[in-house]
């Protein structure tokens, strides 16, 4: 009982051209570009949320002071919006089909 190998036999030797390997990666260049854009949006959002604490004056802790800067539009609205937009871009980059 001989086992026949369909992928290679003497009859087909030399008749096939060398096949180029296909790109088997799921993500393409565009996916990685969108991932980097999403990551940049997330990092910028978190950097905008950083800043002086509620109890600091000139960078030093003062329990008798209150900094209203923690309620600024930048920290409450803009920074979280950028972080959420960054995560949305990341989801799009992962789900985007490679062409």
Biopython code that builds the backbone (N, CA, C, O; Angstrom):
import numpy as np
from Bio.PDB.StructureBuilder import StructureBuilder

atoms = [
    (1, "UNK", "N", (0.826, -1.169, 0.000)),
    (1, "UNK", "CA", (0.000, 0.000, 0.000)),
    (1, "UNK", "C", (0.877, 1.241, 0.000)),
    (1, "UNK", "O", (1.573, 1.531, 0.973)),
    (2, "UNK", "N", (0.831, 1.935, -1.063)),
    (2, "UNK", "CA", (1.608, 3.166, -1.135)),
    (2, "UNK", "C", (0.673, 4.355, -0.952)),
    (2, "UNK", "O", (-0.459, 4.372, -1.434)),
    (3, "UNK", "N", (1.174, 5.306, -0.264)),
    (3, "UNK", "CA", (0.397, 6.509, 0.013)),
    (3, "UNK", "C", (0.699, 7.527, -1.077)),
    (3, "UNK", "O", (1.861, 7.852, -1.319)),
    (4, "UNK", "N", (-0.330, 8.028, -1.729)),
    (4, "UNK", "CA", (-0.129, 8.977, -2.814)),
    (4, "UNK", "C", (-0.129, 10.402, -2.265)),
    (4, "UNK", "O", (-1.022, 10.795, -1.513)),
    (5, "UNK", "N", (0.873, 11.151, -2.650)),
    (5, "UNK", "CA", (1.001, 12.544, -2.228)),
    (5, "UNK", "C", (0.518, 13.430, -3.369)),
    (5, "UNK", "O", (1.136, 13.463, -4.433)),
    (6, "UNK", "N", (-0.582, 14.149, -3.155)),
    (6, "UNK", "CA", (-1.158, 14.983, -4.214)),
    (6, "UNK", "C", (-0.407, 16.288, -4.423)),
    (6, "UNK", "O", (-0.519, 16.890, -5.491)),
    (7, "UNK", "N", (0.347, 16.739, -3.446)),
    (7, "UNK", "CA", (1.010, 18.026, -3.597)),
    (7, "UNK", "C", (2.254, 17.948, -4.487)),
    (7, "UNK", "O", (2.672, 18.961, -5.049)),
    (8, "UNK", "N", (2.838, 16.778, -4.618)),
    (8, "UNK", "CA", (4.041, 16.650, -5.442)),
    (8, "UNK", "C", (4.073, 15.258, -6.041)),
    (8, "UNK", "O", (3.978, 14.258, -5.329)),
    (9, "UNK", "N", (4.209, 15.204, -7.358)),
    (9, "UNK", "CA", (4.437, 13.924, -8.026)),
    (9, "UNK", "C", (5.314, 14.160, -9.239)),
    (9, "UNK", "O", (5.559, 15.306, -9.615)),
    (10, "UNK", "N", (5.782, 13.102, -9.847)),
    (10, "UNK", "CA", (6.744, 13.206, -10.948)),
    (10, "UNK", "C", (6.119, 13.818, -12.194)),
    (10, "UNK", "O", (6.820, 14.455, -12.980)),
    (11, "UNK", "N", (4.815, 13.638, -12.392)),
    (11, "UNK", "CA", (4.166, 14.177, -13.595)),
    (11, "UNK", "C", (4.100, 15.702, -13.587)),
    (11, "UNK", "O", (4.199, 16.346, -14.632)),
    (12, "UNK", "N", (3.934, 16.260, -12.414)),
    (12, "UNK", "CA", (3.793, 17.718, -12.341)),
    (12, "UNK", "C", (5.117, 18.417, -12.071)),
    (12, "UNK", "O", (5.143, 19.635, -11.897)),
    (13, "UNK", "N", (6.203, 17.680, -12.034)),
    (13, "UNK", "CA", (7.498, 18.277, -11.727)),
    (13, "UNK", "C", (7.918, 19.212, -12.847)),
    (13, "UNK", "O", (7.985, 18.806, -14.007)),
    (14, "UNK", "N", (8.202, 20.464, -12.506)),
    (14, "UNK", "CA", (8.672, 21.436, -13.483)),
    (14, "UNK", "C", (7.571, 22.159, -14.220)),
    (14, "UNK", "O", (7.853, 23.120, -14.935)),
    (15, "UNK", "N", (6.325, 21.739, -14.077)),
    (15, "UNK", "CA", (5.259, 22.396, -14.822)),
    (15, "UNK", "C", (4.673, 23.594, -14.086)),
    (15, "UNK", "O", (4.082, 24.480, -14.703)),
    (16, "UNK", "N", (4.835, 23.618, -12.777)),
    (16, "UNK", "CA", (4.294, 24.734, -12.003)),
    (16, "UNK", "C", (5.348, 25.824, -11.840)),
    (16, "UNK", "O", (6.533, 25.552, -11.647)),
    (17, "UNK", "N", (4.884, 27.050, -11.922)),
    (17, "UNK", "CA", (5.756, 28.181, -11.640)),
    (17, "UNK", "C", (5.872, 28.352, -10.133)),
    (17, "UNK", "O", (4.997, 27.921, -9.383)),
    (18, "UNK", "N", (6.927, 28.966, -9.705)),
    (18, "UNK", "CA", (7.095, 29.230, -8.277)),
    (18, "UNK", "C", (6.026, 30.224, -7.835)),
    (18, "UNK", "O", (5.897, 31.310, -8.399)),
    (19, "UNK", "N", (5.266, 29.835, -6.821)),
    (19, "UNK", "CA", (4.206, 30.702, -6.338)),
    (19, "UNK", "C", (4.764, 31.703, -5.337)),
    (19, "UNK", "O", (5.601, 31.367, -4.499)),
    (20, "UNK", "N", (4.286, 32.932, -5.441)),
    (20, "UNK", "CA", (4.738, 33.941, -4.480)),
    (20, "UNK", "C", (3.942, 33.769, -3.194)),
    (20, "UNK", "O", (2.737, 33.517, -3.238)),
    (21, "UNK", "N", (4.589, 33.899, -2.075)),
    (21, "UNK", "CA", (3.857, 33.734, -0.810)),
    (21, "UNK", "C", (2.869, 34.885, -0.614)),
    (21, "UNK", "O", (3.174, 36.045, -0.890)),
    (22, "UNK", "N", (1.676, 34.530, -0.130)),
    (22, "UNK", "CA", (0.658, 35.545, 0.122)),
    (22, "UNK", "C", (0.913, 36.215, 1.459)),
    (22, "UNK", "O", (1.541, 35.648, 2.353)),
    (23, "UNK", "N", (0.415, 37.427, 1.573)),
    (23, "UNK", "CA", (0.517, 38.149, 2.835)),
    (23, "UNK", "C", (-0.552, 37.598, 3.774)),
    (23, "UNK", "O", (-1.745, 37.801, 3.545)),
    (24, "UNK", "N", (-0.131, 36.900, 4.831)),
    (24, "UNK", "CA", (-1.072, 36.272, 5.743)),
    (24, "UNK", "C", (-1.327, 37.107, 6.986)),
    (24, "UNK", "O", (-1.975, 36.631, 7.918)),
    (25, "UNK", "N", (-0.837, 38.335, 7.024)),
    (25, "UNK", "CA", (-1.080, 39.199, 8.171)),
    (25, "UNK", "C", (-2.497, 39.739, 8.103)),
    (25, "UNK", "O", (-2.991, 40.081, 7.028)),
    (26, "UNK", "N", (-3.148, 39.813, 9.259)),
    (26, "UNK", "CA", (-4.515, 40.329, 9.287)),
    (26, "UNK", "C", (-4.529, 41.848, 9.136)),
    (26, "UNK", "O", (-5.403, 42.402, 8.469)),
    (27, "UNK", "N", (-3.564, 42.515, 9.753)),
    (27, "UNK", "CA", (-3.514, 43.970, 9.706)),
    (27, "UNK", "C", (-2.584, 44.434, 8.596)),
    (27, "UNK", "O", (-1.506, 43.877, 8.386)),
    (28, "UNK", "N", (-3.029, 45.463, 7.893)),
    (28, "UNK", "CA", (-2.198, 46.066, 6.858)),
    (28, "UNK", "C", (-1.638, 47.400, 7.335)),
    (28, "UNK", "O", (-1.744, 47.752, 8.510)),
    (29, "UNK", "N", (-1.042, 48.134, 6.402)),
    (29, "UNK", "CA", (-0.451, 49.434, 6.744)),
    (29, "UNK", "C", (-1.500, 50.410, 7.265)),
    (29, "UNK", "O", (-1.256, 51.140, 8.226)),
    (30, "UNK", "N", (-2.649, 50.419, 6.635)),
    (30, "UNK", "CA", (-3.706, 51.348, 7.044)),
    (30, "UNK", "C", (-4.187, 51.047, 8.463)),
    (30, "UNK", "O", (-4.469, 51.966, 9.232)),
    (31, "UNK", "N", (-4.280, 49.770, 8.806)),
    (31, "UNK", "CA", (-4.707, 49.405, 10.159)),
    (31, "UNK", "C", (-3.727, 49.947, 11.191)),
    (31, "UNK", "O", (-4.134, 50.519, 12.201)),
    (32, "UNK", "N", (-2.446, 49.767, 10.936)),
    (32, "UNK", "CA", (-1.436, 50.244, 11.881)),
    (32, "UNK", "C", (-1.429, 51.773, 11.956)),
    (32, "UNK", "O", (-1.184, 52.345, 13.019)),
    (33, "UNK", "N", (-1.697, 52.430, 10.826)),
    (33, "UNK", "CA", (-1.763, 53.895, 10.833)),
    (33, "UNK", "C", (-2.911, 54.371, 11.726)),
    (33, "UNK", "O", (-2.745, 55.293, 12.524)),
    (34, "UNK", "N", (-4.065, 53.738, 11.583)),
    (34, "UNK", "CA", (-5.205, 54.110, 12.420)),
    (34, "UNK", "C", (-4.955, 53.759, 13.890)),
    (34, "UNK", "O", (-5.398, 54.483, 14.781)),
    (35, "UNK", "N", (-4.252, 52.657, 14.148)),
    (35, "UNK", "CA", (-3.926, 52.303, 15.535)),
    (35, "UNK", "C", (-3.018, 53.356, 16.173)),
    (35, "UNK", "O", (-3.207, 53.717, 17.334)),
    (36, "UNK", "N", (-2.048, 53.842, 15.427)),
    (36, "UNK", "CA", (-1.160, 54.877, 15.960)),
    (36, "UNK", "C", (-1.913, 56.192, 16.178)),
    (36, "UNK", "O", (-1.658, 56.898, 17.153)),
    (37, "UNK", "N", (-2.833, 56.520, 15.280)),
    (37, "UNK", "CA", (-3.637, 57.732, 15.459)),
    (37, "UNK", "C", (-4.500, 57.602, 16.712)),
    (37, "UNK", "O", (-4.595, 58.545, 17.498)),
    (38, "UNK", "N", (-5.125, 56.452, 16.903)),
    (38, "UNK", "CA", (-5.935, 56.222, 18.093)),
    (38, "UNK", "C", (-5.114, 56.286, 19.366)),
    (38, "UNK", "O", (-5.548, 56.868, 20.360)),
    (39, "UNK", "N", (-3.935, 55.693, 19.343)),
    (39, "UNK", "CA", (-3.051, 55.741, 20.509)),
    (39, "UNK", "C", (-2.631, 57.173, 20.813)),
    (39, "UNK", "O", (-2.571, 57.568, 21.978)),
    (40, "UNK", "N", (-2.340, 57.954, 19.777)),
    (40, "UNK", "CA", (-1.963, 59.354, 19.981)),
    (40, "UNK", "C", (-3.116, 60.149, 20.597)),
    (40, "UNK", "O", (-2.892, 60.989, 21.469)),
    (41, "UNK", "N", (-4.349, 59.889, 20.147)),
    (41, "UNK", "CA", (-5.500, 60.585, 20.722)),
    (41, "UNK", "C", (-5.680, 60.230, 22.199)),
    (41, "UNK", "O", (-5.993, 61.100, 23.011)),
    (42, "UNK", "N", (-5.486, 58.971, 22.546)),
    (42, "UNK", "CA", (-5.615, 58.545, 23.939)),
    (42, "UNK", "C", (-4.545, 59.206, 24.802)),
    (42, "UNK", "O", (-4.841, 59.698, 25.890)),
    (43, "UNK", "N", (-3.318, 59.219, 24.325)),
    (43, "UNK", "CA", (-2.219, 59.818, 25.097)),
    (43, "UNK", "C", (-2.448, 61.320, 25.271)),
    (43, "UNK", "O", (-2.256, 61.850, 26.365)),
    (44, "UNK", "N", (-2.856, 62.010, 24.203)),
    (44, "UNK", "CA", (-3.115, 63.454, 24.311)),
    (44, "UNK", "C", (-4.262, 63.714, 25.285)),
    (44, "UNK", "O", (-4.212, 64.665, 26.064)),
    (45, "UNK", "N", (-5.290, 62.875, 25.243)),
    (45, "UNK", "CA", (-6.408, 63.036, 26.180)),
    (45, "UNK", "C", (-5.963, 62.902, 27.622)),
    (45, "UNK", "O", (-6.362, 63.703, 28.467)),
    (46, "UNK", "N", (-5.143, 61.902, 27.920)),
    (46, "UNK", "CA", (-4.668, 61.738, 29.291)),
    (46, "UNK", "C", (-3.706, 62.849, 29.702)),
    (46, "UNK", "O", (-3.696, 63.262, 30.861)),
    (47, "UNK", "N", (-2.903, 63.333, 28.764)),
    (47, "UNK", "CA", (-2.009, 64.448, 29.092)),
    (47, "UNK", "C", (-2.804, 65.721, 29.390)),
    (47, "UNK", "O", (-2.415, 66.506, 30.254)),
    (48, "UNK", "N", (-3.907, 65.925, 28.685)),
    (48, "UNK", "CA", (-4.746, 67.093, 28.965)),
    (48, "UNK", "C", (-5.449, 66.981, 30.315)),
    (48, "UNK", "O", (-5.766, 67.999, 30.930)),
    (49, "UNK", "N", (-5.694, 65.763, 30.779)),
    (49, "UNK", "CA", (-6.324, 65.591, 32.093)),
    (49, "UNK", "C", (-5.345, 65.849, 33.234)),
    (49, "UNK", "O", (-5.759, 66.165, 34.349)),
    (50, "UNK", "N", (-4.055, 65.716, 32.960)),
    (50, "UNK", "CA", (-3.070, 65.929, 34.026)),
    (50, "UNK", "C", (-2.974, 67.404, 34.380)),
    (50, "UNK", "O", (-3.388, 68.273, 33.612)),
    (51, "UNK", "N", (-2.439, 67.661, 35.518)),
    (51, "UNK", "CA", (-2.234, 69.036, 35.931)),
    (51, "UNK", "C", (-2.134, 69.135, 37.431)),
    (51, "UNK", "O", (-2.016, 68.132, 38.135)),
    (52, "UNK", "N", (-2.184, 70.355, 37.904)),
    (52, "UNK", "CA", (-2.079, 70.580, 39.350)),
    (52, "UNK", "C", (-3.254, 69.947, 40.063)),
    (52, "UNK", "O", (-4.374, 69.930, 39.552)),
    (53, "UNK", "N", (-2.992, 69.436, 41.229)),
    (53, "UNK", "CA", (-4.027, 68.808, 42.046)),
    (53, "UNK", "C", (-4.984, 69.858, 42.587)),
    (53, "UNK", "O", (-4.771, 71.054, 42.388)),
    (54, "UNK", "N", (-6.014, 69.429, 43.255)),
    (54, "UNK", "CA", (-6.967, 70.370, 43.835)),
    (54, "UNK", "C", (-6.368, 71.110, 45.022)),
    (54, "UNK", "O", (-6.786, 72.226, 45.330)),
    (55, "UNK", "N", (-5.403, 70.510, 45.685)),
    (55, "UNK", "CA", (-4.843, 71.104, 46.904)),
    (55, "UNK", "C", (-3.392, 71.526, 46.720)),
    (55, "UNK", "O", (-2.583, 71.348, 47.631)),
    (56, "UNK", "N", (-3.050, 72.073, 45.580)),
    (56, "UNK", "CA", (-1.673, 72.529, 45.378)),
    (56, "UNK", "C", (-1.658, 74.005, 45.018)),
    (56, "UNK", "O", (-2.545, 74.511, 44.332)),
    (57, "UNK", "N", (-0.652, 74.657, 45.488)),
    (57, "UNK", "CA", (-0.389, 76.044, 45.131)),
    (57, "UNK", "C", (1.055, 76.093, 44.666)),
    (57, "UNK", "O", (1.970, 75.815, 45.441)),
    (58, "UNK", "N", (1.261, 76.442, 43.416)),
    (58, "UNK", "CA", (2.594, 76.482, 42.814)),
    (58, "UNK", "C", (3.313, 75.141, 42.948)),
    (58, "UNK", "O", (4.525, 75.100, 43.161)),
    (59, "UNK", "N", (2.568, 74.050, 42.822)),
    (59, "UNK", "CA", (3.161, 72.724, 42.849)),
    (59, "UNK", "C", (3.411, 72.155, 44.227)),
    (59, "UNK", "O", (3.924, 71.042, 44.342)),
    (60, "UNK", "N", (3.069, 72.874, 45.268)),
    (60, "UNK", "CA", (3.282, 72.390, 46.638)),
    (60, "UNK", "C", (1.940, 72.133, 47.299)),
    (60, "UNK", "O", (0.993, 72.898, 47.116)),
    (61, "UNK", "N", (1.860, 71.070, 48.057)),
    (61, "UNK", "CA", (0.621, 70.684, 48.730)),
    (61, "UNK", "C", (0.255, 71.691, 49.810)),
    (61, "UNK", "O", (1.062, 72.023, 50.678)),
    (62, "UNK", "N", (-0.985, 72.167, 49.734)),
    (62, "UNK", "CA", (-1.495, 73.097, 50.735)),
    (62, "UNK", "C", (-2.921, 72.675, 51.093)),
    (62, "UNK", "O", (-3.829, 72.857, 50.282)),
    (63, "UNK", "N", (-3.139, 72.118, 52.281)),
    (63, "UNK", "CA", (-4.478, 71.634, 52.629)),
    (63, "UNK", "C", (-5.495, 72.759, 52.831)),
    (63, "UNK", "O", (-6.694, 72.486, 52.899)),
    (64, "UNK", "N", (-5.058, 73.988, 52.928)),
    (64, "UNK", "CA", (-5.977, 75.112, 53.151)),
    (64, "UNK", "C", (-6.380, 75.819, 51.865)),
    (64, "UNK", "O", (-7.065, 76.840, 51.915)),
    (65, "UNK", "N", (-5.975, 75.305, 50.733)),
    (65, "UNK", "CA", (-6.313, 75.959, 49.461)),
    (65, "UNK", "C", (-7.109, 74.998, 48.580)),
    (65, "UNK", "O", (-7.076, 73.781, 48.761)),
    (66, "UNK", "N", (-7.814, 75.578, 47.636)),
    (66, "UNK", "CA", (-8.601, 74.799, 46.694)),
    (66, "UNK", "C", (-8.389, 75.369, 45.307)),
    (66, "UNK", "O", (-8.567, 76.567, 45.085)),
    (67, "UNK", "N", (-8.012, 74.519, 44.384)),
    (67, "UNK", "CA", (-7.750, 74.935, 43.019)),
    (67, "UNK", "C", (-8.966, 74.603, 42.154)),
    (67, "UNK", "O", (-9.290, 73.431, 41.965)),
    (68, "UNK", "N", (-9.634, 75.615, 41.634)),
    (68, "UNK", "CA", (-10.815, 75.405, 40.784)),
    (68, "UNK", "C", (-10.440, 74.892, 39.397)),
    (68, "UNK", "O", (-11.313, 74.592, 38.583)),
    (69, "UNK", "N", (-9.152, 74.794, 39.134)),
    (69, "UNK", "CA", (-8.697, 74.327, 37.822)),
    (69, "UNK", "C", (-9.086, 72.895, 37.506)),
    (69, "UNK", "O", (-9.076, 72.494, 36.343)),
    (70, "UNK", "N", (-9.430, 72.115, 38.531)),
    (70, "UNK", "CA", (-9.820, 70.736, 38.242)),
    (70, "UNK", "C", (-11.174, 70.660, 37.557)),
    (70, "UNK", "O", (-11.522, 69.617, 37.004)),
    (71, "UNK", "N", (-11.938, 71.728, 37.582)),
    (71, "UNK", "CA", (-13.236, 71.754, 36.934)),
    (71, "UNK", "C", (-13.202, 72.495, 35.600)),
    (71, "UNK", "O", (-14.245, 72.937, 35.118)),
    (72, "UNK", "N", (-12.041, 72.638, 35.005)),
    (72, "UNK", "CA", (-11.932, 73.368, 33.741)),
    (72, "UNK", "C", (-12.532, 72.552, 32.594)),
    (72, "UNK", "O", (-12.674, 71.332, 32.681)),
    (73, "UNK", "N", (-12.875, 73.250, 31.536)),
    (73, "UNK", "CA", (-13.444, 72.613, 30.346)),
    (73, "UNK", "C", (-12.451, 71.612, 29.761)),
    (73, "UNK", "O", (-12.847, 70.568, 29.242)),
    (74, "UNK", "N", (-11.176, 71.930, 29.844)),
    (74, "UNK", "CA", (-10.142, 71.052, 29.301)),
    (74, "UNK", "C", (-10.165, 69.688, 29.976)),
    (74, "UNK", "O", (-10.060, 68.665, 29.299)),
    (75, "UNK", "N", (-10.302, 69.655, 31.304)),
    (75, "UNK", "CA", (-10.259, 68.390, 32.048)),
    (75, "UNK", "C", (-11.590, 67.662, 32.068)),
    (75, "UNK", "O", (-11.621, 66.433, 32.109)),
    (76, "UNK", "N", (-12.677, 68.393, 32.041)),
    (76, "UNK", "CA", (-13.991, 67.780, 32.182)),
    (76, "UNK", "C", (-14.586, 67.363, 30.841)),
    (76, "UNK", "O", (-15.268, 66.341, 30.767)),
    (77, "UNK", "N", (-14.345, 68.124, 29.790)),
    (77, "UNK", "CA", (-14.995, 67.861, 28.496)),
    (77, "UNK", "C", (-14.021, 67.412, 27.409)),
    (77, "UNK", "O", (-14.213, 66.356, 26.806)),
    (78, "UNK", "N", (-12.992, 68.194, 27.156)),
    (78, "UNK", "CA", (-12.132, 67.955, 25.996)),
    (78, "UNK", "C", (-11.296, 66.684, 26.153)),
    (78, "UNK", "O", (-11.257, 65.857, 25.242)),
    (79, "UNK", "N", (-10.635, 66.522, 27.284)),
    (79, "UNK", "CA", (-9.752, 65.362, 27.479)),
    (79, "UNK", "C", (-10.507, 64.032, 27.433)),
    (79, "UNK", "O", (-10.070, 63.119, 26.732)),
    (80, "UNK", "N", (-11.629, 63.889, 28.158)),
    (80, "UNK", "CA", (-12.357, 62.612, 28.040)),
    (80, "UNK", "C", (-12.891, 62.355, 26.632)),
    (80, "UNK", "O", (-12.950, 61.208, 26.188)),
    (81, "UNK", "N", (-13.283, 63.432, 25.924)),
    (81, "UNK", "CA", (-13.749, 63.268, 24.553)),
    (81, "UNK", "C", (-12.635, 62.734, 23.660)),
    (81, "UNK", "O", (-12.877, 61.876, 22.810)),
    (82, "UNK", "N", (-11.420, 63.234, 23.845)),
    (82, "UNK", "CA", (-10.286, 62.738, 23.057)),
    (82, "UNK", "C", (-9.971, 61.284, 23.385)),
    (82, "UNK", "O", (-9.646, 60.503, 22.491)),
    (83, "UNK", "N", (-10.065, 60.917, 24.655)),
    (83, "UNK", "CA", (-9.793, 59.528, 25.044)),
    (83, "UNK", "C", (-10.835, 58.596, 24.421)),
    (83, "UNK", "O", (-10.483, 57.548, 23.880)),
    (84, "UNK", "N", (-12.101, 58.969, 24.494)),
    (84, "UNK", "CA", (-13.161, 58.134, 23.907)),
    (84, "UNK", "C", (-13.005, 58.063, 22.391)),
    (84, "UNK", "O", (-13.201, 57.002, 21.799)),
    (85, "UNK", "N", (-12.656, 59.179, 21.761)),
    (85, "UNK", "CA", (-12.426, 59.171, 20.314)),
    (85, "UNK", "C", (-11.246, 58.269, 19.965)),
    (85, "UNK", "O", (-11.277, 57.570, 18.953)),
    (86, "UNK", "N", (-10.205, 58.283, 20.799)),
    (86, "UNK", "CA", (-9.055, 57.410, 20.565)),
    (86, "UNK", "C", (-9.426, 55.942, 20.640)),
    (86, "UNK", "O", (-8.972, 55.139, 19.824)),
    (87, "UNK", "N", (-10.259, 55.583, 21.629)),
    (87, "UNK", "CA", (-10.695, 54.194, 21.730)),
    (87, "UNK", "C", (-11.595, 53.817, 20.543)),
    (87, "UNK", "O", (-11.536, 52.684, 20.065)),
    (88, "UNK", "N", (-12.415, 54.741, 20.070)),
    (88, "UNK", "CA", (-13.256, 54.470, 18.902)),
    (88, "UNK", "C", (-12.390, 54.242, 17.659)),
    (88, "UNK", "O", (-12.676, 53.347, 16.863)),
    (89, "UNK", "N", (-11.347, 55.037, 17.491)),
    (89, "UNK", "CA", (-10.435, 54.854, 16.357)),
    (89, "UNK", "C", (-9.715, 53.514, 16.476)),
    (89, "UNK", "O", (-9.494, 52.847, 15.465)),
    (90, "UNK", "N", (-9.347, 53.108, 17.686)),
    (90, "UNK", "CA", (-8.703, 51.802, 17.887)),
    (90, "UNK", "C", (-9.637, 50.661, 17.482)),
    (90, "UNK", "O", (-9.210, 49.713, 16.822)),
    (91, "UNK", "N", (-10.894, 50.751, 17.871)),
    (91, "UNK", "CA", (-11.861, 49.705, 17.496)),
    (91, "UNK", "C", (-12.015, 49.667, 15.981)),
    (91, "UNK", "O", (-12.062, 48.590, 15.387)),
    (92, "UNK", "N", (-12.095, 50.844, 15.352)),
    (92, "UNK", "CA", (-12.201, 50.895, 13.892)),
    (92, "UNK", "C", (-10.961, 50.281, 13.239)),
    (92, "UNK", "O", (-11.075, 49.549, 12.256)),
    (93, "UNK", "N", (-9.780, 50.576, 13.783)),
    (93, "UNK", "CA", (-8.543, 50.051, 13.204)),
    (93, "UNK", "C", (-8.482, 48.533, 13.318)),
    (93, "UNK", "O", (-7.963, 47.866, 12.422)),
    (94, "UNK", "N", (-9.001, 47.987, 14.397)),
    (94, "UNK", "CA", (-8.975, 46.535, 14.570)),
    (94, "UNK", "C", (-10.007, 45.859, 13.664)),
    (94, "UNK", "O", (-9.732, 44.805, 13.091)),
    (95, "UNK", "N", (-11.184, 46.457, 13.534)),
    (95, "UNK", "CA", (-12.250, 45.836, 12.745)),
    (95, "UNK", "C", (-12.151, 46.118, 11.244)),
    (95, "UNK", "O", (-12.831, 45.468, 10.450)),
    (96, "UNK", "N", (-11.325, 47.066, 10.854)),
    (96, "UNK", "CA", (-11.194, 47.418, 9.446)),
    (96, "UNK", "C", (-10.583, 46.250, 8.683)),
    (96, "UNK", "O", (-9.589, 45.665, 9.112)),
    (97, "UNK", "N", (-11.182, 45.924, 7.564)),
    (97, "UNK", "CA", (-10.717, 44.802, 6.761)),
    (97, "UNK", "C", (-9.525, 45.221, 5.915)),
    (97, "UNK", "O", (-9.529, 46.287, 5.300)),
    (98, "UNK", "N", (-8.519, 44.383, 5.891)),
    (98, "UNK", "CA", (-7.318, 44.646, 5.096)),
    (98, "UNK", "C", (-7.626, 44.348, 3.630)),
    (98, "UNK", "O", (-8.135, 43.277, 3.302)),
    (99, "UNK", "N", (-7.316, 45.297, 2.758)),
    (99, "UNK", "CA", (-7.612, 45.098, 1.321)),
    (99, "UNK", "C", (-6.428, 44.551, 0.598)),
    (99, "UNK", "O", (-6.494, 44.323, -0.610)),
]
sb = StructureBuilder()
sb.init_structure("model")
sb.init_model(0)
sb.init_chain("A")
sb.init_seg("    ")
for serial, (resi, resn, name, xyz) in enumerate(atoms, 1):
    if name == "N":
        sb.init_residue(resn, " ", resi, " ")
    sb.init_atom(name, np.array(xyz, "f"), 0.0, 1.0, " ", f" {name:<3s}", serial, name[0])
structure = sb.get_structure()
